[in-house]
Amino acid sequence: MLFAAICLDKPGHVELRLSTRAAHLAFLEAHAPSIKLGGPFLDDNDKPVGSLLILDCADAAAARSLLDGDPYAKAGLFESVALRRGGASSARRCDMAHWLFKSEPTTWSFDQQIAAGKKGTFWNGVRNHLAKKHLMAMQVGDRGFFYHSNEDKAIVGIVEVIKPYYPDHTDETGKFGMVDVRAVKALKTR
């Protein structure tokens, strides 16, 4: 569940913030899976006056406990801390990754992808270990650009992952896998 933590500094406490910053950054790094986004609020003179953190926690109590462990909070920097819960749709949008799917149009075109409809198709034939790693990281709902390589050299559409990584039936070595994708929309190329 996502939470927005809006933390406002006590007036005149810039030095406390700066002297505690290294410990705060180490805390953020140590809790990276639960802290999706963070950064300072700035005044008109670009001086920090607070923090905004987007947290992914089981519930409000867990989010509050995480905030209480922040070195800024322990040092007494904050005048106020407001915690607001986000909805389920905002949780998915925050985590969504975006990818690039390359294909030669003579091998598999975006028109063919559109023709496959909502059931989509498998994205197979990847035989590169770095690309395999990216395929393994893809989650249902992630979107990507569909790129026509060689002839067109253009992004021609948007696709969505509809099935996560699974073994590629065309790989005789058994080392590589694939995902399933469906067309979302075509893009104008010229």
C-alpha positions in Angstrom: 0.0 0.0 0.0 1.4 3.4 -0.9 1.6 6.3 1.5 2.8 9.9 0.9 4.7 11.3 3.9 4.8 15.1 3.9 7.4 16.2 6.4 7.8 19.9 7.1 11.0 21.1 8.9 11.0 23.3 11.9 11.8 26.9 10.8 15.5 27.8 11.0 16.7 24.2 11.1 18.6 24.0 7.8 21.9 23.2 9.6 20.3 20.3 11.4 19.1 18.9 8.1 22.5 19.3 6.5 24.4 17.8 9.4 22.0 14.8 9.4 21.7 14.4 5.7 24.4 11.6 5.3 22.7 9.4 7.9 19.3 10.2 6.3 20.5 9.1 2.8 22.0 5.9 4.2 18.6 5.2 5.9 16.9 5.7 2.5 19.3 3.3 0.8 18.9 0.7 3.5 15.1 0.8 3.2 15.0 1.2 -0.6 12.3 -1.5 -1.2 9.9 0.4 1.0 10.8 3.9 -0.1 9.7 4.4 -3.7 10.6 8.1 -4.0 11.9 10.8 -1.9 13.2 14.4 -2.1 13.2 17.8 -0.4 10.8 20.6 -0.5 12.5 23.9 -1.3 11.7 27.4 -0.4 11.9 30.4 -2.8 15.7 30.6 -2.2 16.2 26.9 -3.0 16.8 26.0 0.7 15.4 22.7 1.9 12.3 23.1 4.2 10.9 19.6 4.3 10.7 16.2 2.7 8.3 14.2 0.6 8.6 10.4 0.7 6.5 7.9 -1.1 6.4 4.7 1.0 5.2 1.2 0.2 4.2 -0.4 3.5 1.7 -3.0 4.7 -0.3 -0.4 6.6 -0.3 3.0 8.2 1.4 1.7 11.4 4.3 0.2 9.4 4.6 3.5 7.4 4.7 5.5 10.6 7.3 3.1 12.2 9.5 3.5 9.1 9.2 7.3 9.3 10.1 7.3 13.0 13.3 5.5 12.2 14.5 8.2 9.8 17.5 10.1 11.2 15.8 13.4 10.4 12.8 12.4 12.6 15.1 11.1 15.3 17.1 14.4 15.3 13.8 16.4 15.8 14.0 18.1 12.4 10.3 18.0 11.5 7.7 20.4 12.8 5.0 18.2 11.3 4.6 14.9 9.5 1.4 14.1 7.6 0.8 10.6 6.3 -1.7 10.1 3.4 -2.7 6.8 1.9 -2.8 6.3 -1.8 -5.2 4.2 -3.8 -4.5 0.8 -5.5 -4.3 2.4 -8.9 -1.6 4.8 -7.8 0.4 1.8 -6.4 0.5 0.1 -9.8 1.4 3.3 -11.8 4.3 4.0 -9.5 5.8 0.6 -10.0 5.2 0.3 -13.7 8.3 -0.1 -15.9 8.6 0.8 -19.5 10.4 -1.3 -22.1 11.5 -1.4 -25.7 10.4 -4.3 -27.9 12.4 -4.5 -31.2 11.3 -6.4 -34.2 12.0 -6.3 -37.9 8.7 -5.6 -39.6 9.3 -8.5 -42.1 9.6 -10.9 -39.2 6.9 -9.6 -36.9 5.2 -6.2 -37.5 3.0 -4.1 -35.3 0.1 -4.7 -37.7 0.5 -8.4 -36.9 0.6 -7.5 -33.2 -2.7 -5.5 -33.5 -4.3 -8.4 -35.4 -3.5 -10.8 -32.5 -6.1 -8.8 -30.5 -6.5 -8.8 -26.7 -5.1 -12.3 -26.4 -1.8 -11.0 -27.6 1.2 -13.1 -28.6 4.4 -14.5 -27.1 7.6 -12.4 -27.5 10.1 -15.1 -28.2 13.5 -15.5 -29.9 15.6 -13.5 -27.4 19.1 -15.0 -27.2 20.9 -12.2 -25.4 21.6 -12.6 -21.7 21.1 -8.9 -20.9 17.8 -8.9 -22.8 16.8 -12.1 -20.9 17.4 -10.3 -17.6 15.1 -7.5 -18.8 12.4 -10.0 -19.8 12.7 -11.6 -16.4 12.1 -8.2 -14.7 8.9 -7.5 -16.7 5.6 -7.6 -14.9 2.0 -7.9 -16.1 0.8 -4.3 -16.8 4.3 -3.0 -17.8 4.2 -1.2 -21.1 6.7 -0.8 -23.9 7.4 0.8 -27.2 7.2 -1.4 -30.2 10.1 -0.5 -32.4 10.5 -1.5 -36.1 14.2 -2.0 -36.6 16.1 -2.0 -39.8 13.6 -0.9 -42.5 11.4 1.6 -40.7 13.6 2.5 -37.7 10.7 3.9 -35.8 8.6 3.4 -32.7 5.3 2.4 -34.2 3.2 1.4 -31.2 2.7 0.7 -27.6 2.4 -2.8 -26.1 1.5 -4.2 -22.7 2.9 -7.2 -20.9 0.1 -9.7 -20.3 2.0 -12.7 -19.1 5.3 -12.7 -17.2 8.5 -14.5 -18.1 8.3 -18.2 -18.9 10.4 -20.7 -20.9 10.7 -20.0 -24.6 9.6 -23.1 -26.5 11.8 -22.3 -29.5 15.0 -22.3 -27.4 16.7 -25.7 -27.7 19.2 -24.9 -24.9 16.5 -24.2 -22.3 18.3 -21.0 -21.2 16.0 -18.4 -22.5 12.4 -17.3 -21.9 9.7 -15.0 -23.2 6.8 -12.8 -22.1 3.4 -12.3 -23.7 2.4 -8.9 -25.0 -0.7 -7.3 -26.5 -1.0 -4.1 -28.7 -2.3 -1.1 -26.8 -2.2 1.5 -29.6 -0.5 2.5 -32.8 1.6 5.6 -33.0 2.0 8.0 -35.9 5.4 7.6 -37.4 5.4 10.5 -39.9 
